Amino acid sequence: MGSAATARRMQAWGLLTPMLVIMVGITAWPLMRTIWLSFTSTSIGGEPAQWVGLENYWQALSNTAFQESLGHTLYFTFVSVSLELVLGVAVGLLLNQPFKGQAFARALLVLPWALPTIVNAMMWRLIDGPEYGALNALLVQTGLLEDYRSWLGDPDIAMEMVIVADVWKNYPFVALIMLASLQSVPADLYEAARLDGAGTLARFWYVTVPGVMAPLSVAIVLRTIDAFKVFDVIYVMTKGGPADSTKALSFVVYQEAFSYLRIGSGAAYAILMAGISALLIALYVAMLRKQEGST
Amino acid sequence: MKYQRLGARVALYAAVALFVVVTLAPLYWLLVMSVSTPVALTRIPLQWWPDSWDFSRYTKLISDAGGPVAERFLAALRNSLVVSVASTVIAMVAAIPAAYSFSRYPGRQGVLYGAVAVYMLPSVAFVLPLYLILSGLGMLNNVLSLVLVYCTILLPFTTWMLKNNFDQVPHDIEQAAHIDGAGVLGVIWRITLPLALPALGATALFAFLLAWDEFFYALIYTNDIRAKTLPVTIADFAAGRATDYGLISAVGVLAALPPMLIGLLLQRTLVSGLTAGGTKG
């Protein structure tokens, strides 16, 4: 009996081996190595690396560029995800109503989601263009704007323009999940509530909201994890400018390591960023475990 | 009562119309830019419907006579295809036994959650050591390196999605095959996989999309047409000064077509794939 259980365990691990080899070799090990690098003065083409302890971390935390980029990242994440939640819920509710062309409208929702991130960023960069951009043309031709302006060249609104591009592409993710969970709320629950004399609002509050709460929170945590890592859309639309107003954390890590070639402090920046991500990921995994336990 | 219902209908259709316009307008404009003449694109006031549809940029991009631009585009297309297909295949091959193990041999959920967690960490946490190793091995600017690195993004995702699907496949047929003396791999190959075939296809397509969209690693590990993928090439085109906006748009349209078709194809399975952690970046 004992040997049969052992054989099963061996089999289970055996089946996992290819995956574990790849994951340990190309992620777990590099992660450990990044942590080690963050305690050294490693640089490309510089002097031999030395152990510097926590110096890179102190330098990062006391560095205003790092602090500001953390602020930009949190602002981007908070505003983007909030808008995605509001729009996603609204559009999910809208497309759940019966109307002619519903299947077509639902298919449209997939298009921004499927559009490659870089193509989306490039598209919005052209639309927001200062000289020939379609946004300027539209606003001026409809009389909403006096003169053409440089949307991405103005530190006061460049980040908001990046957020618009990001929200347009990513709110459908929330809307799709909202739509699917609306459809999974049992119809007889609505019927029962109606028989109990619940009005439209009461039915929404006591039947719809509890039914979509769990999947929606998973969607929001996923979006938050993703938004916090933002890089691609900023790289293409603004390269972190103007006046560093859109420089996000991942961009600062990228510059520190690959423009200034300071690998040690770049690694410390990366670990600080990964640490904040890890908090969000822990929340997501806790949600998964709860889901697993309830089914 | 009747007027109230009519009012609600009008509001509903107005909201739907707004949704359709906001969704399609940017995409429509991308398409229009790709077929407008450079003169039409720089005219003020701007022309919203092109006088003539000029498809020459598309033919230029995909023909051998297109010069260096076509060369860059076709190389990027080839690299993107090779990297996305190869990393999807490797990720599927490694994920199938792993997902089966997680599904049929309970007790190692920690490993599964660990893999999902690592996959969600920002790429910056891994990029530096991998860069140093690849540069030491002379493997920078090589599609093979991208294939390997992309496996780490695709593998946890495919494992998680397949595990959830294998959970739905009934165990009793497998038990019968076991009693008939089939080995584990035989059972997976002959019983589980055929039963989970649609899920396998959807998972592979999702994985392909993840690879097709990846930018950060490709930006850092590649530097010319031997390995640059489409996203990196598009970023290059967009950053170039005084370039033809129409040409960039045409490249964007071509790069967007495969994922958009896949997206429409996946509509039904989209949500299960999304909640399986469809985050990228």
Interface residues (C-beta under 8 A of the other chain):
Chain A: R8 R9 Q11 A12 W13 L15 L16 P18 M19 L20 I22 M23 I26 T27 A28 W29 P30 L31 R33 T34 L37 V91 L94 L95 Q97 F99 G101 A105 R106 A107 L108 L109 V110 L111 P112 W113 A114 L115 P116 T117 I118 V119 A121 M122 M123 W124 R125 L126 I127 G129 E131 Y132 A134 A137 L138 V140 Q141 W168 F173 L176 I177 A180 P215 V218 A219 L222 R223 I225 D226 F228 K229 V230 F231 D232 Y235 V236 K239 S250 V253 Y254 A257 F258 I263 G266 A267 Y269 A270 I271 M273 A274 S277 A278 I281 A282 Y284 V285 L288 R289 E292
Chain B: L12 Y13 A15 V16 F19 V20 V22 T23 L24 P26 L27 W29 L30 M33 L41 T42 I44 P45 L46 I90 V93 A94 A95 P97 A98 Y100 S101 F102 Y105 G107 R108 Q109 V111 Y113 A115 V116 A117 V118 Y119 M120 L121 P122 S123 V124 A125 F126 V127 L128 P129 L130 Y131 L132 L148 V149 C151 T152 L155 P156 T159 V184 L209 W212 D213 F215 F216 L219 I220 L230 P231 I234 A235 F237 A238 A239 Y245 I248 S249 G252 A255 A256 P259 M260 I262 G263 L264 L266 Q267 L270 V271 L274 T275 G277 G278 T279 K280 G281
